[in-house]
């Protein structure tokens, strides 16, 4: 049962979120270090609460590709991280 739930979320994520953005940069990799990890989520959270992260590329925080760098992208970054760790 646990495997089927993980598989469901993995397939849902792959089908609903374009993984690559312009210039083959990974969507969700807001600090451009070639991986989506907890640092990307923390930097994105800093941006959303009004802090000014030193390295932040907001165009890569638009994980759901709706044209906005909005707060609803942060949970998707966490989902991407959790799928990587599975």
Residue, then its C-alpha position, 0 to 999 in steps of 0.5 A: x500500500x505504501x509503495x502504491x501511494x508513493x508511486x501515485x504521488x511520483x506519477x502525479x508530480x511528473x505529469x503535473x509539473x514540467x521538470x525543465x524550464x528555460x535553458x534546461x534549468x531545473x524548475x525548483x532549483x532557485x539557487x542554481x546549484x543543479x539540484x532541488x534540495x532543502x536549501x531551495x525551499x528555505x531560500x524560497x520561504x525567505x523570499x516569500x516572507x520578505x527577506x532578500x536572499x543573496x542568491x535567488x532566481x524567482x523564475x525557477x521558483x514558479x514550479x507549477x508554471x502559472x507565470x507567478x512566483x507565488x506562495x503556492x509553489x513552496x509546497x511543490x518544492x517540498x514535494x519534489x524534495x521528498x520524491x528525491x529522498x524516497 
